[in-house]
Amino acid sequence: MSGVLFYHPTYETSEKPAFYHTSDLPTERVRLTEANLVDAIMASGSIPAVMRGVKNISGAPAGCYRDGGITDYHFDMRFHQGDGLVLYPHFYSRMIPGWFDKALTHRRPSPRNIDNVVLLSPSQEFVDRLPYQKIPDRNDFARLTYDERVRYWKRVVDESKRLGDEFLELVSGNKVRQVVKPLV
């Protein structure tokens, strides 16, 4: 099994992106281009056994591409080797080191591995206001009818747009520092 890291071409002449030097699994590195951008994004969200993968992405080795799931969701590793910060949008305000450990909410990555990570996530209050008081997930396919799922997801998209607007307001008003909290 090997993974593919799609990266922005500006990294070819500057500092390498987060995860570029990961060596725990064989990894191909593929430059993002206009020809492969949409397919790479679609593949990154293609949940195995739920959605079809994306086949033969331009510039990448032949094959079927899907969300990395079990192999990619391991957070107890150095995100970036350089001096910069890593902006990490995530569903939750906590990072649990391994895919199989996600129910062990007390687990945390080592502070030295996330000291340059800025985690961007919705608050628990935001999640509590959503239908079913949760972020949509793959279990919705089994629990909800198609129409229920579409209504639910559209509502969450609308709420997320408002959340995004609030974030842009914080950034443009230079007020981000007022809401940033340490991860550990």
N, C-alpha and C positions, 0 to 999 in steps of 0.2 A: 504494500500500500504506500502511495506517496501523495503528498499534497501539492497544491500549486498556490504560490503567493503572487497575486497580480499587484503590480506596484506602478505608481505614477512615474513617468519618464524623467521628471526633474531630479529624481533621486539618483539618476545615473551620473550626474555631475556634482552631486553634493553628498551630504551625510545619508547613509542608507536608512530606509524606513524601519519602523518598529517591526520586529519579528524577521527581518531580512536574514539575519545570521542564525536563526533557529536551526538546530541540528539534531533534535530528538527523533525526528522522522525524516525520511528522504523527502526533499522539497524542491520542486522546480520553481524558478523565478521567471515570471512572464511580464513583460512591459505592457501596461494598459495603452490601448490605441482607440481611435474612433471605431475601428472595426470590431473590437472585442469588449468594449466597455459595458454595453447593455447586457450581453451574454454573461460576462463575469459577475455583474451585479445580480442578475436573475439566478445564476447558479449558486451564489452565496446564500440565497434564501430558499433554495429548493430542498425541502425537508424530505429525507429518504422515507419511502413507504407512504408518503402523503402526496408528494408532487413529483412530476417528471423532472429528471435532470436535464441539463443543457448539453447537447452533444457537439463535439468537435469545435471548440471555441478557437477563433482565429488567432494564430500565433502561439497557441498552446499545444502540448502533445495531444494526439488523438485520444478520444475517450468521452465518457459521460461525466459531467461535473455536477456536484451537489454541495449542499451545506456540509461543512466539515464535522459538525456535531461532536461526537465523542472524542475525536482526536484534537479538535481545535479549542475546546472550552476548558483550558487549563491555565489558571491565572497566577500560579505561583512560579513565575519566571520573570526575568528582567524584560520589561516591555521595550526599552530603548537604551542603547549603549551610549548615546551622545549626551550632550549637555541640555538639550531642549526638553520640552514637556510633551507628553503624549495625551491628546484629547481622546477619551474613550467613552463614547455614547453607549449606555447600557440600559437594560430594562429595569434593573433594580439598583438600590443605593448600597448594595453589598456585593462583594466579589467572593465567591466560594471557589477554592482552588481547583476542584476537579468535577467533571461532568457527573460522575457517579456519586459524588459527595454533595450534590446540590441540596439534598434534604438536611444536611448537617450545617445548619445556619451559623453555628458557633465557629466553624472553620474560617480562617482568614489567610490571605497570602502574607508572606514575610514582608515586613515594612520596607526592607531594603530593595525589594523587587518592585514596589509601587511608589517609591518616593518621588518619582517624576511623572506620575499619572494624575490627570485631572479627570475624574469620573463625572460624567454628565448623565443624570438620571432623574426620572420623575420622583416626586416625594410620595411617601406613603399616603398622605392626605389626598393627593391627586388620584392615586390608584383606588383609594376607598370610595371616591366619587364616581368611578366608572361602573357601568353595568356589571353585575356579578362581583364587584369589588376586586377585579383582577385584570391584568393585561391579557389580551387574547393569546391563546397558545394552541398547540396541536391537539390538545384534548377537546377543543371546541368541535372538531370534526365528528367526534363520537357522541358528545353531549347535546349538541344543538342541531336543529334542522338547518337546511341551507338558508331559508329565509330568515330564521332567527340569527344565524351566524352573520349574514350580510348586514342586517339591521344593527347588531351589536358592533361589528367591526366599523361600520360607517360612523356610528356614534363615537367610538374611540378615536377614529381619524379626526373627526371634528374637534374633539377635546384636545387631541395632540396638536392640532393647528393652533389652538389658543395657547397651549403651553409653549409652542415654538415662538409665537408672537411675544409672549412674556419674556422669553429668553433673549430675543432680539432687542427688546426694550431695555433689558438689563445691560446688554453689551453696548448698545448705542448710547445709553445714558451713563456709561462707565460706572455701573453699580454692581458689577459681578463680584467684586471683593466683599461686598456686604452679605452675600449669601453663600460664599464658599466655606466649606467645613472640612477639617482633616479627615481622611479615611480611617486613620488609626488613632 
